[in-house]
Each structure stands twice: as C-alpha cells, then as structure tokens.
Amino acid sequence: MILANLPALQIVLPLLAAPLCVLFRREAISYAISLVTSWLSLAVAIALLQSVLASGPISYHFGGWAPPWGIEYRVDEVNAFVLLIVTAIGAVVISYAAPSVAKEVAQPRRYLFYTSYLLCLAGLLGVTITGDAFNVFVFLEISSLSSYILISLGQDRRALTAAYRYLIFGTIGATFYLIGVGLLYQVTGTLNIADLAQRIDPLIGNRTVRVAFVFVVVGVAMKAALFPLHIWLPSAYAYAPSVVTAFLAATATKVSIYVLLRIFLTVFGPEFAFDAYQLGYILMPFAIAAMFVGSAVAIFQLDIKRMLAYSSVAQIGYMVLGISLATSLGVTAGILHLFNHALIKGALFLAMGCVFYRIGSVQLADLAGIGKRMPWTMGAFVAGGLSLIGVPGTVGFISKWYLILAALEKGWWWIAVLILLSSLLAIIYVWRVVEVAYFKEAPEGGVKDDDGKGEAPLVMLVPTWALIVANVYFGLDTRVSVGTALQAAQSLMGAGG
Amino acid sequence: MSVSTLMLLALAVPMVGAVLILMSAGRPNQRECVTLVTAVTLFVVVLQMLPVVYAGGRPEVTLFTMLPGLAIHLQLEPLGMMFACVASSLWIVNSIYSIGYMRAKKEANQTRFYACFAIAIFSALGVAMAGNMMTLFLFYEILTISTYPLVTHSGTQEAVRSGRTYLGILLGTSILFQLGAILWTWAEVGSLDFRMGGILAGKFEGPAIGLLLFLYMYGIGKAALMPIHRWLPAAMVAPTPVSALLHAVAVVKAGVFTVLKVIVYIFGTDFLRESGYADWLMYVAGASLLLASLIAMTKDNLKARLAYSTVSQLAYVVLGAALLTPMSVVGGAMHITMHAFGKITLFFCAGAIYVASGKTQISDMDGIGRVMPVTLVAFLVGSLSVIGLPPLGGSWSKYFLALGAVDSGHIVFVAVFMISSLLNIAYLLPIVARGFFVPAKPDSGSAGIREAPIFCVVPLCLTAFGCLLLFVFADKLFALLTPIGGGPG
C-alpha cells in the first residue's frame, strides 16, 4: 500500500504537514513537524530512486484517472535523482535550521517560517515529480509564493524589496510559462507531458508550437536565473535568512533547470530543440556569459552571501552550457553539476549561516580574524570553496571534468579553455575571503551584533560538515552520482529522439 | 608484510601523524615527538620497499575507482621510489631542524605548522607512488594547498602577498594547463596510465604533440620553468624549514619529478624524439637555467639568491628530460636527489645564520665564518655539491647530464652546463669567502654571535655529510634509475 503510493506521499507529506504547523502555532512543534517530514521525504525519495533504478520508470495515476485525462505523476531516472537532491538538501538544512531561525526570524513569525518552508518543499517536489505540464505551473507557483514569504522574513528591510522584485520576475516567468503551455494545449489538446511529446512530433514547423516553445523557455529560464534573467537572484539570496538562502540556492534553481531539461528533451525532444531550433547555439552564448559575468561580478562583492549568489549565476551557466552542448555527455555533465553544485552551495551558505549566527554579519570586512575564532566553520568554507574552484578530490572537479570532456568530445576545445579560465576567477573570489578570515586581525569589540562566543553550535556545524563530507565523498567515489546522471541523460536523450 | 600493504602504510603514516599532531596541540614536547616518530617510521616503511624495486618489481595497488575507467591507483617504479626516499629521509632531518628553528624563533601556531608539514609529506608520497596521471594530479593539488598555510605562516602583509603569488601561480597553472592537458590526453587516448614508452603513440601527431607538451610543462608550475618561476622567490618569506620543504624535500621536487614522469611515461622519450616537437623545451630550459643563475648573482638576500639558484637547478632536470637520451634522463633524475641534499644544506645554513645573528643580507655576513665555523663549512660543502665538484654528489648528476647532452648531439648544451657551473661558483663561493676571510665590520653588531642551537646545527651537518655519501654511493642510485632511461645505461 505504502510502496504503491510512494509518488503521492512524496508530495502529500509536506503539503499536509504545512497546515498542521499553522494549526499548532508553536515554534517547537512546527519545527518538529518540519524535521520529521523532511527526513521522511528523503526516505521516500531514496525508495523511489532505488525502485526506478531497479525496475524502470513509475507512472502514478492520481485518483485513479488514467492519463492523459487525469494527472499523472511520472518518476524516471532524471526526476528521481532531482527528488533525491531536493529532499536531501531539505533534510540537512532543516536539521540545521533551529538556532539560525531563532536568531534571524522574529518569534511570532517562526511557525510561519516552517509552514512556508514545507510548502516550498512540497512545491519544488511537485514540479519535479509531476508528469503534467499544467501541474508544473501549479506547483511552481506554490514553491514561488512560499519562497517570496521565506525571503521577506529576512531581518534586513531590504529583504522586502528583494522579495518584491523576485515576486515580479517570478510572476512574469510563471505567466510566460503558462502562456506557452496554453498555446501548446490549443494546438495539441493535451497537457500530459508524455502525450504532448508524441503529439508535438509531427508539428515541428507549426508557428504556434514555435511561439509556445519560446514562451516556455524564457519563462523557465527566468526562474532558473539564467543570465541575463538573473537580476532577481543576488538580492534575494543576500537578504533572505541564511537557512532560506542555503535551501533555495541548492534546490530552487536546480528544479527550474530540471524543468528546462524536461521541456527541451522530453516534450520537444532533442531533434526538435537542438536540430530544428538550434537551441544549443542560442543557449551557449548566455551560458558562457553567465560563467564569466557571474564570476567577475562575484569578485567585487563586499557581502559574501551576495558574492556566493553571483557565483551561483555562474554555476547555472555551467549547467546550461552542458545542456547546450546537445550531446549525451553534455547533458550528463549538466545533470551532474546540478547535483554537485547543490552540495557545494549548500555547504557554503550553511557555513555563512554559522558565521552570521555568531557575528550577525557576513560583510567581508567583518569577517576579519574569523578563521581563528570559528576554525570548523571556516574550515568548511575553505573546503567548500576548493570544491567550487574544482580542486581534484571534490565534486566541483568531477563536474568540470565531465563538462570539459563533453566539450572536447564535440571538438570544441575553445569551450574547454573558457571553462578552465572561468574556474580561475573562482580562485580569486574564494581566496579573497580566505585572506580576510585568516590574515586580518579581528576588530576590537567585534561587529555590532557580535555575541562574542567562539564556534557555532554543534547542531549547525554537523549538517554543514555533513555536506562537506559529501563534497569530498562524491568527489572521490562517483559511482552513484555519475552513474545516475549517465542513466538520466541517456533516458532523456533517447526518449525524445 | 606485502609490498602493497607497505605502500598503503607509506600514505597512512604521515596522515595519522598529522592527526596525532593536531591532537597534541598545546603540548610542544609531545607534538614534536610525534613528528619525529612519524618521520622515522615513514622512512623505515619506505626503505622496506626499496629492495623490491631494485629487484625489478613494480608493485601496484588500486585504491578505488574515481571515474568510470579511471582509478586512484598506486604503482611503485624507480623514479617514484627515489623521490619517496628523498622526501622521507629529508623529512627526518627537516623535523629536527624545525624543532631547533621554530623554538629559537618562538614562532606562533607551531601545531598548524607541523600538521601541514605532515600533510605535505603525505601528498609528496602520493605523488611519488602515483600510478596514473589522475592520481598524481590529485596529490599534486593537495601538496599545493597544504603548503599554503606554511608559506603564509607569519601572517604578515608580505606573507599574504607571497601566498597569493604562490597559490595563484601553482593552482592557476595546474588548473588551466595541467588539467587541460590531462583532459586532452584522456579524451584522445582513453588512458592516463604511466607506461614505459608512453601512451600517446598513434593518438597524437604533428604540432599537437608540441602543444600538449607545452600544456604539461607549463601546467607543472612546481617545476618553476621560467617565466612561471615567480612563486618560488616569493615564497622565501616563509620560515626556513618551510623553504627547505619547498626547495628540497617536497614541492619543487614534486614538480620536476612530475616533468620526468610525464616525459618518460606519458610521452615516452623515443616518441618525443622522433616527433621532433620537444626541441623548444631544451632551449627554454637552457635559457631558464642561465638566466636564473644570472639573476641569483644580483641578489643580496641570501634566501633570494638560493631561491634563484633553485630555479636554475630545476632547469637542469627539465633540460635533462628534454634532451631525451637515456643518460640525460637518468642524470636529470639523479639531480633531483643530489640537488635536494645540497640545497637543503644551504637553506639550513641560511636559517642557522638567521637564528644565530638575525642576518639575512649577504653583505652583512662578513666574518660570520669565524664565529659560526661549523655552519659555514657545511655551507661550503653544500655549495660545492650544487656547483658539481667532486667529491660531492652533485658532480655525478652533472656529469651524466653533460654526457646526455653529448649523446643527443646538442653540444651547445654541454657548454650551457659548464657556463652555469661557473656561474654557480660565482654566486655561491663568495659567501663562504666573505664569511671566513673578510673581517666583520666593527659596527655590524656581530659581537656575541655563536653557533645556532644544536637542533639546527646537527641537521645541516647530517645533510652535508649526505652530499659526501651520495658521491661515494652514486652507483646504487644509478643502478636504481637505469631502467627509466629505457636503454642500456
């Protein structure tokens, strides 16, 4: 019974847990509910992935209505992997959250924080698991609306404008997506993704389909913060509470990239997207620009969360670059980086959350001497930074390896050069922080909200280091990550073709 | 104990040592005991492996598969065996010296210092035993990162700036060029194994070979081939034991070691010679060799002069590899050991003088030999070995290198070697001469200077003695290394 309904449980669990939090209106109870739900979701995701890897894709008919009339949840290698990423990050982040939320969110709003977190989780998982194009929109809105709330809970008043800006962009993106889906519905008469894929095939020259494609791609690219549609992202990440930043950075943009993949490769199919529309050549310049502009701007940031946010823009560029190569290996690299970057950025933002918990600031100048005071936290930051640079022995290296290999496979050696060059920029912005943290003397009397204590509490350190260990582990033993990404890419490239 | 267990132990011992050192924070005696015991244990472990390699064994261990078809893999071969011996033996002497130096200078953060040192040795052994280019690259980068806190040990503005140069050049070149070269090799060949005779035959041809060689040579920043040598002089702000680590024990040696590995086992000397695309490397190395010697002469700071001398001596090894004859390759490999013992002696002496008198500039060192005779005699021995005069080790490697140049038909490089030796004399021996024969200036504050602490003096005597031993027992080293020449010695 439970096994058969796993796909539904994945969504229903967090979706129902959220109103429970509102009912109780207690911080402690809502925290406990979120914690249990997050870990249960992870267990469900692991079970789903195992089942998919063992016995192929699962199709779940909601309410017993057969697709294409009813809503279908469809789990294959690709989204099972993304579900695993999202739930794993959710579980780690929520284990870390309690002290950080207590510090950064005002008491009366804390249960709301947990409620919105659960809704956001449910939304992201829903986007990933559903096999219905309109359902994607619904869940996209659930996750977006709850993330506007989460961002606006930040202490800084600028969090409000950041959330507002995100709201505007997010709504435009979602609307574009909806217009696209509407046009597709008009032409094909179906919303089920698998069904759409079949019916679109003969319509390759249709002008409505083409317009729909453009609307959908632009809409989702806005959600994914693909350069130059990224301008909502840095402020949103910088002013949101630390926990929210870590969670969103590691999951939200990843899910949007997944939707892009789904639309390109399943709905339209590789031949349609890459051969007929030359999508690779359209995306590639933006991806490369993202890599360089994101990294270059990151170098000049004074706020470290903002710096990491710009670095995320660059990293999204890497993922899209992999996809735009339009080969099985390229898509593998893109999916792999989705997973790896979640680990890297999750760890880095959690480390910054620890710093913020102690000194109440993540301005570069305020970090002077923090290396000595918080050796474990900054150790985690340096390790995460090395992973971001792509030093061997970390996941960042594995991503670069596949990305460059994919470029070389196509014979585009200049792309390989560009990837290597842009990693040099990462050295610069990571090491700026290292130098200040370790070699500058701590200021007298500390920063204004400084609580004067040393290392962050264990509850926060353990999840941070768990992600760092994952960074190293999956950088050395790549059977799970590379294996799954390869399978996922094959199923994507094969299915639509 | 089986050899594969020993190989794993050789990696485990320094790593465990590092952990124990960290656990001994705040207890200096215990910490330094741990360091010494670890160093000696490691040396014993490494020595146990030596007979196997002499007997022609090439033991292998596969640790785990990192990427499909690409494992983290260890394999012992003569070149790596030699590097492992050099690094592990000099670590003992260097540790003794560190105790004397760090205590005398009352340096802060000594636990971090010893722990990073142990990790650096761990990665040096990983580099030495690497069985494919991927494994080597992994340990190569760990070495860079673990030595960064050592270079910036003092934490001053100057140290941070030097650290930036150090990390920027080493990490930058290795990611931009070396990783690029590795990926290119992997994409074309589908293998990164070290195999006698190389793995590129039939996969690369024409100018691509030259370009790949360029990427590898400039990707191995630790070999300090001009013009990417800047990090080495910059790193002289570090405490002297660290300079010894950089110049003799691990870092630059790992660089030229990798150069030899790549040329012998990735390209293959025959393959490169037939392709004709390696000629540029000879000229670049030759130029680097002479230029660095010339720059060394202009430096008044003793450590800076020694640093440029190292740049020049490293170019000997690269030139040996680039000449591509069996004799020159073996000579280049021998030069790793010979130079290590000579240069570590010189740095130990420089540090001892600094500890005893606070002097760093050569022009202030008049008459220093009269108050520190032991140190300066050791300096003389080290200098003669670096110059390449009998009865010291350095003479053999330079002899073989010159023979290799004759074999290769590029007689001009025999001249380069000779001119460089003369330059070595010109920048090293005046220091000794001033120390002994020029009386101290009355106002130079030389009164009351005595020999450095015993922990500093004993190691430098040991390494100076080592230079002598290497002259006498050079045949053992030669016999070990002959197989890598690929032909009859």
Interface residues (C-beta under 8 A of the other chain):
Chain A: L386 I389 G390 V391 P392 G393 I398 K400 W401 I404 L405 L408 E409 W413 A416 V417 L420 L421 S423 L424 I427 W431 E435 Y438 F439 L476 D477 T478 R479 V482
Chain B: F64 T65 M66 L67 P68 I72 M134 F137 L138 E141 I142 I145 T152 G155 A159 V160 G163 R164 L167 G168 L171 G172 I175 L176 L179 G180 L183 W184 W186 A187
